[in-house]
Amino acid sequence: MITINQYIKFIENFLKQHQQINTVITSNEADFKAYDNIVYPVAHIDYVTQRINGANVSHQFEIIIGDLFDPNLPETEFEIYSDCNLIADDVVTYFANQFDTGYEVDENVSVQKFTDANVDRVAGCVFVLTFNQFREANACIIPTNDNTRPFGEQFNQEF
């Protein structure tokens, strides 16, 4: 099974190679807002959640793509939205077209625009990338002292 850290490395490695991204940061959203040494455009990765559904497990990552803009030039904001949306599409397309990886990517992705004015004036997009993979659901691999007996049943009761 692919771990959260492995997924983060996959995403980081792709974004670090993308020619339209200068900085890649992995953290929670609060920590991201505190960064002040960013070379824009920036990509931010944050792990969101895991969902177990039968023999499938899904991991979701929020990805923010942003760039600086000048509020006195409103047309630049829309240019940034356009560029960031194209990068978001690149991310989905790249991971959806990887084969023999042990995961599939949900290509039904909603990309939303944002503007922010914390440390810098930034515009861009945010989206959630979902990786789905097979979940073995094998009780024999659960790390317990005796994982073959029903819960609460003592081994020594048989003797």
C-alpha positions as CSV (number, residue, x, y, z in Angstrom):
1,M,0.0,0.0,0.0
2,I,1.3,3.4,-0.9
3,T,1.8,5.7,2.1
4,I,0.8,9.4,2.6
5,N,4.5,10.3,2.5
6,Q,5.1,8.5,-0.7
7,Y,2.1,10.3,-2.3
8,I,3.5,13.6,-1.1
9,K,6.9,12.8,-2.7
10,F,5.2,11.9,-6.0
11,I,3.4,15.3,-6.0
12,E,6.4,17.3,-4.9
13,N,8.7,15.7,-7.5
14,F,6.3,16.4,-10.3
15,L,5.7,20.1,-9.2
16,K,9.5,20.7,-8.7
17,Q,10.0,19.6,-12.3
18,H,7.2,21.8,-13.7
19,Q,8.7,24.7,-15.5
20,Q,6.0,27.2,-14.3
21,I,6.5,26.5,-10.6
22,N,9.4,28.1,-8.7
23,T,8.6,27.0,-5.1
24,V,7.0,23.9,-3.7
25,I,5.9,23.8,-0.1
26,T,4.3,20.9,1.8
27,S,2.6,22.0,5.1
28,N,-0.8,22.7,6.6
29,E,-2.6,25.8,5.4
30,A,-1.8,27.9,8.5
31,D,2.0,27.3,8.2
32,F,1.8,28.1,4.5
33,K,0.3,31.5,5.2
34,A,3.3,32.3,7.4
35,Y,6.0,31.6,4.7
36,D,7.6,34.8,3.5
37,N,10.5,33.6,1.4
38,I,8.5,32.4,-1.5
39,V,9.7,32.7,-5.1
40,Y,6.5,32.8,-7.2
41,P,4.7,31.0,-8.7
42,V,4.2,28.6,-5.8
43,A,2.6,25.2,-5.3
44,H,1.4,24.2,-1.8
45,I,0.5,20.6,-0.9
46,D,-1.6,19.8,2.2
47,Y,-2.8,16.3,3.1
48,V,-6.6,16.4,3.6
49,T,-8.1,13.1,4.4
50,Q,-8.3,9.3,3.9
51,R,-11.5,7.5,3.0
52,I,-12.0,3.7,3.2
53,N,-14.7,2.2,1.1
54,G,-14.7,-1.6,1.0
55,A,-11.6,-2.8,-0.9
56,N,-10.7,0.8,-1.9
57,V,-8.8,3.5,0.0
58,S,-8.6,7.1,-1.1
59,H,-6.1,9.8,-0.1
60,Q,-6.9,13.4,-0.8
61,F,-4.4,16.3,-1.1
62,E,-5.3,19.9,-1.4
63,I,-3.0,21.7,-3.9
64,I,-2.8,25.4,-4.2
65,I,-1.1,27.1,-7.2
66,G,-0.6,30.8,-6.7
67,D,1.3,33.8,-8.1
68,L,1.8,37.4,-7.2
69,F,-0.5,40.0,-8.7
70,D,-0.9,43.8,-8.8
71,P,-4.4,44.8,-7.6
72,N,-4.0,48.0,-9.7
73,L,-3.9,45.9,-12.9
74,P,-7.0,43.7,-12.7
75,E,-6.4,42.0,-16.0
76,T,-3.3,40.3,-14.4
77,E,-5.4,38.5,-11.9
78,F,-7.4,36.8,-14.7
79,E,-4.1,35.9,-16.4
80,I,-2.9,34.3,-13.2
81,Y,-6.2,32.3,-12.9
82,S,-5.7,31.0,-16.4
83,D,-2.1,30.0,-15.9
84,C,-2.8,28.3,-12.6
85,N,-5.8,26.4,-14.0
86,L,-3.5,25.1,-16.7
87,I,-1.0,23.9,-14.1
88,A,-3.8,22.2,-12.2
89,D,-4.8,20.4,-15.4
90,D,-1.1,19.4,-15.9
91,V,-1.1,17.8,-12.4
92,V,-4.3,15.8,-12.9
93,T,-3.3,14.8,-16.4
94,Y,0.2,13.7,-15.3
95,F,-1.0,11.5,-12.5
96,A,-4.0,10.1,-14.4
97,N,-1.6,8.9,-17.1
98,Q,0.8,7.0,-14.9
99,F,0.5,3.2,-15.4
100,D,1.5,0.3,-13.2
101,T,1.7,2.6,-10.1
102,G,-0.7,0.9,-7.7
103,Y,-3.1,3.9,-7.8
104,E,-5.6,5.6,-9.9
105,V,-6.4,9.3,-9.9
106,D,-9.9,10.7,-9.8
107,E,-10.1,12.9,-12.8
108,N,-13.3,14.6,-11.7
109,V,-11.7,17.6,-10.1
110,S,-13.2,21.0,-9.2
111,V,-10.7,23.8,-9.6
112,Q,-11.6,27.0,-7.7
113,K,-10.0,30.5,-8.0
114,F,-8.8,32.4,-5.0
115,T,-7.2,35.7,-4.1
116,D,-5.3,36.3,-0.8
117,A,-3.6,39.2,0.8
118,N,-1.7,37.8,3.8
119,V,2.1,38.5,3.4
120,D,1.8,38.9,-0.4
121,R,-1.0,39.7,-2.8
122,V,-1.6,36.3,-4.4
123,A,-4.1,34.9,-6.8
124,G,-4.5,31.4,-8.2
125,C,-6.4,28.2,-7.8
126,V,-7.0,25.4,-5.3
127,F,-8.1,21.9,-6.0
128,V,-8.2,18.5,-4.4
129,L,-6.3,15.6,-6.0
130,T,-7.6,12.1,-5.0
131,F,-5.6,9.0,-5.3
132,N,-7.5,5.7,-5.1
133,Q,-5.8,2.3,-4.4
134,F,-6.7,-1.2,-3.5
135,R,-7.0,-2.0,0.2
136,E,-6.0,-5.5,1.1
137,A,-8.3,-5.7,4.2
138,N,-6.4,-8.7,5.4
139,A,-7.0,-9.3,9.2
140,C,-3.8,-11.5,9.3
141,I,-1.6,-8.5,8.8
142,I,-3.0,-6.4,11.7
143,P,-0.2,-6.0,14.3
144,T,-1.8,-7.5,17.3
145,N,-0.6,-10.2,19.7
146,D,-3.0,-12.8,18.3
147,N,-4.7,-11.5,15.2
148,T,-6.5,-14.8,14.2
149,R,-9.0,-14.9,17.1
150,P,-12.2,-12.8,17.5
151,F,-11.8,-9.7,19.6
152,G,-11.8,-10.4,23.3
153,E,-11.2,-14.2,23.0
154,Q,-8.2,-15.3,25.0
155,F,-5.7,-17.8,23.5
156,N,-5.1,-19.6,26.8
157,Q,-8.8,-20.3,27.4
158,E,-8.5,-23.3,25.0
159,F,-6.0,-25.1,27.3
